[in-house]
Amino acid sequence: MYFITISEMLGTNGEKIARQVAKELNYTFYGEEELFKAADEMGFLSDIKKLGEKSPALLERFFGEKPKIYLDRLQSVIYEVARKGDAVFFGRGSQLLLHSFDCAFHVLVTGSTEKRIKRVMEEKQAGREVAEKMIHRSDHDKRGFIRFAFDEDWLNPHLYDLIPNTDKLSVDSVAKMIVDGARSEGIKSCGIDSVTNLKKLSLQRQIESALLESGLMTSHLFFTIENGDLVRVFGMVNSQEEKEKVEALVKKAKDIKRVANDLVIVNLSMTGL
């Protein structure tokens, strides 16, 4: 099992390249529409649509948990579909979510500002001023999204294995470079450990988002996923009712059969915590 993540600067033909790579390798392509479909099947569609590939508003970040909930669910969807087999992921932070997997090959498609403006003008039938604004907004949103989601710079070259510039390279030539790179000996096939880890990561995001949405996730509550179907929750809660609510919520997660509830009941208001 192999993954390719392709990110782009707007106006560089990144999506065309990603779709062609998927077709040539017979990999499943996951762009916005495909991830929306997977999210719908998991019951997360509205949350994924609300997040988009941009940073949430400043006030929403500081005074609400919703952006974190949306982000957890987006990440859960990506990890879940990755378990299904060979795939090309287009954007959505996939280059960072799958960065620790040796079976993943990461690409950033770039180009000069002038060439990008001309492509956007042509593809969108837009004037120069509008094209410039579209590119500026796209770069700003992607920068903000990756900073919010991963505290990382989306243009950091160390995040990528290949950074082609499409000023002089065609869609076909860049697609061939990516296909050749993905087939190199340095890209190892994902083993059973990787598949198990993907499942664990997906479950972690699902449980965290559920706890956040319910208001039960606090700085005193922790959980770990052990042996695939066992979740251990530990830390401190205010009451027996809260302890039982946490356990019931965790049990609702897909594939979780057992919960080890090691939560300790403490009057947190009296402790100053």
C-alpha positions in Angstrom: 0.0 0.0 0.0 1.3 3.4 -1.0 0.2 7.1 -0.7 1.0 10.2 -2.7 0.1 13.6 -1.4 0.0 16.5 -3.8 -0.3 20.1 -2.7 -0.4 23.0 -5.0 -0.1 26.8 -5.3 -3.3 28.0 -7.1 -2.6 28.4 -10.8 0.0 25.6 -11.2 -2.2 22.8 -12.6 -1.8 20.8 -9.3 -5.2 19.1 -9.4 -4.8 18.1 -13.1 -1.5 16.6 -12.2 -2.8 14.8 -9.2 -5.7 13.2 -11.1 -3.3 12.1 -13.9 -0.9 10.5 -11.4 -3.8 8.6 -9.8 -5.0 7.4 -13.2 -1.6 6.3 -14.4 -0.9 4.4 -11.1 -4.5 3.1 -10.8 -4.6 4.7 -7.3 -7.8 6.1 -5.8 -8.0 9.9 -6.0 -9.1 11.9 -3.0 -9.9 15.5 -3.7 -12.6 17.6 -2.1 -15.5 15.8 -3.6 -14.2 12.4 -2.7 -13.4 13.4 0.9 -16.9 14.9 1.2 -18.4 11.6 0.2 -16.3 9.7 2.7 -17.1 12.2 5.4 -20.8 11.8 4.6 -20.5 8.1 5.1 -18.9 8.7 8.5 -21.5 11.3 9.4 -19.1 14.2 9.4 -20.0 16.0 6.1 -21.3 19.2 7.6 -18.2 19.6 9.8 -15.8 19.0 7.0 -17.5 21.5 4.7 -17.4 24.2 7.5 -13.7 23.8 8.0 -12.5 24.0 4.4 -8.8 24.5 3.6 -8.4 27.8 5.5 -7.8 29.0 9.0 -10.9 29.6 11.2 -11.7 33.1 12.3 -9.6 34.5 15.1 -12.5 34.9 17.6 -13.7 31.4 16.8 -10.3 29.9 17.4 -10.0 31.5 20.8 -13.6 31.3 22.1 -14.9 28.0 20.8 -14.0 24.4 20.2 -15.7 24.0 16.9 -12.6 24.5 14.7 -10.8 21.8 16.6 -13.8 19.5 16.3 -14.0 20.1 12.5 -10.2 19.5 12.2 -10.3 16.3 14.2 -13.1 15.0 11.9 -11.3 15.9 8.7 -8.2 14.2 9.9 -10.2 11.1 10.9 -11.7 10.9 7.4 -8.3 11.1 5.8 -6.8 8.4 8.0 -9.9 6.2 7.5 -9.8 6.3 3.7 -6.0 5.8 3.7 -6.6 2.4 5.3 -8.5 1.3 2.1 -5.4 1.1 -0.1 -3.2 3.0 -2.6 -4.3 6.6 -2.9 -3.4 10.0 -4.2 -4.5 12.8 -1.8 -4.9 16.3 -3.1 -4.4 19.0 -0.4 -6.2 19.2 2.9 -3.0 18.9 5.0 -2.5 15.3 3.9 1.3 15.9 3.5 1.5 16.4 7.2 -1.0 13.8 8.3 0.9 11.1 6.4 4.4 12.5 6.8 5.6 9.9 9.3 4.7 7.0 6.9 7.6 5.7 4.8 5.1 4.5 2.2 4.0 8.1 1.4 5.5 10.4 -1.3 4.9 14.1 -0.9 4.8 16.7 -3.7 4.3 20.5 -3.8 3.5 21.9 -7.2 4.8 25.5 -7.6 5.1 28.2 -10.1 6.0 31.9 -10.4 3.4 34.5 -9.5 3.2 35.8 -13.1 2.6 32.4 -14.6 0.1 31.6 -12.0 -1.8 34.8 -12.7 -1.9 34.1 -16.4 -3.2 30.5 -15.8 -6.0 31.7 -13.4 -7.0 34.4 -15.9 -7.3 31.8 -18.6 -9.0 29.1 -16.6 -11.4 31.3 -14.7 -12.0 33.8 -17.5 -11.0 36.5 -15.0 -9.3 39.8 -15.3 -5.8 40.3 -13.9 -6.9 42.1 -10.8 -9.3 39.4 -9.9 -6.8 36.7 -10.6 -4.2 38.3 -8.4 -6.7 38.6 -5.6 -7.7 34.9 -6.0 -4.1 33.8 -5.8 -3.4 36.0 -2.7 -6.5 34.7 -0.9 -5.6 31.1 -1.8 -2.1 31.4 -0.5 -3.3 33.2 2.7 -5.9 30.6 3.4 -3.6 27.6 2.9 -0.9 29.3 5.0 -3.4 29.9 7.8 -4.9 26.4 7.6 -1.6 24.6 7.9 -0.4 27.0 10.7 -3.7 26.4 12.6 -3.8 22.7 12.1 -0.2 21.7 12.4 1.8 24.9 13.5 3.8 24.5 10.3 4.7 26.6 7.3 3.0 25.0 4.2 5.9 26.1 2.0 8.6 24.5 4.2 10.6 22.4 1.6 11.4 19.8 4.2 7.8 18.7 4.1 8.1 17.5 0.5 10.0 14.9 -1.5 9.5 16.7 -4.8 8.8 20.3 -5.6 8.3 20.7 -9.4 7.9 24.2 -10.9 5.3 24.2 -13.7 6.4 27.4 -15.4 8.2 25.3 -18.0 7.0 21.8 -17.2 3.8 20.4 -18.7 1.1 18.4 -16.8 2.4 15.2 -18.5 6.0 15.8 -17.6 5.3 16.6 -13.9 3.0 13.6 -13.6 5.8 11.4 -15.0 8.3 12.8 -12.5 5.9 12.0 -9.7 5.1 8.5 -10.9 8.8 7.7 -11.3 9.5 9.1 -7.9 6.7 7.2 -6.2 8.1 4.0 -7.8 11.6 4.5 -6.4 13.2 2.0 -4.1 13.2 4.5 -1.2 9.4 4.5 -1.0 8.5 1.4 1.1 5.2 -0.3 1.0 3.0 0.2 4.1 3.0 -2.9 6.3 0.4 -4.2 8.7 1.8 -1.8 11.4 1.0 1.2 9.3 -2.5 0.0 8.7 -3.0 -0.5 12.4 -1.5 2.9 13.1 -3.9 4.6 10.6 -6.9 2.9 12.4 -5.6 4.1 15.7 -5.1 7.7 14.5 -8.6 7.8 13.0 -10.1 6.6 16.2 -8.2 9.1 18.3 -9.5 12.0 16.2 -13.1 10.6 16.3 -13.1 10.2 20.1 -11.4 13.6 20.7 -13.9 15.4 18.5 -16.9 13.6 20.3 -15.5 14.6 23.7 -14.9 18.2 22.6 -18.4 18.5 21.1 -20.0 17.2 24.3 -18.0 19.6 26.5 -16.4 16.7 28.4 -12.9 17.1 27.0 -10.8 19.0 29.6 -7.2 19.5 30.5 -7.7 16.8 33.2 -9.0 14.1 30.9 -6.9 11.7 28.9 -7.3 8.6 26.8 -5.2 6.0 25.0 -6.2 3.4 22.4 -4.7 0.0 23.3 -5.0 -3.3 21.4 -7.1 -1.9 18.6 -10.5 -2.2 20.3 -9.7 -1.1 23.9 -9.7 2.5 25.0 -8.4 3.5 28.4 -9.7 6.8 29.9 -7.9 8.3 32.8 -7.5 11.6 34.7 -10.0 13.5 36.8 -13.7 14.3 36.5 -16.2 16.2 38.8 -18.8 13.5 39.4 -19.9 9.9 38.8 -22.3 11.1 36.2 -19.5 12.8 34.2 -17.4 9.6 34.5 -20.3 7.5 33.1 -21.0 10.0 30.3 -17.3 9.9 29.2 -17.4 6.1 29.1 -20.7 6.0 27.2 -19.4 8.4 24.6 -16.2 6.6 24.0 -18.1 3.3 23.6 -19.9 4.8 20.6 -16.7 5.1 18.6 -16.4 2.7 15.7 -14.7 -0.6 16.4 -14.4 0.1 20.1 -15.5 -2.9 22.2 -14.0 -2.2 25.6 -13.4 0.8 27.8 -11.1 0.8 30.8 -12.5 3.6 32.9 -9.8 4.7 35.3 -11.2 8.2 35.8 -10.9 9.5 39.4 -13.8 11.6 40.8 -12.4 14.9 42.3 -14.2 18.2 43.1 -12.0 20.2 40.7 -13.5 23.5 41.8 -12.2 22.8 45.3 -8.7 21.9 44.1 -8.3 25.1 42.0 -7.6 23.0 38.8 
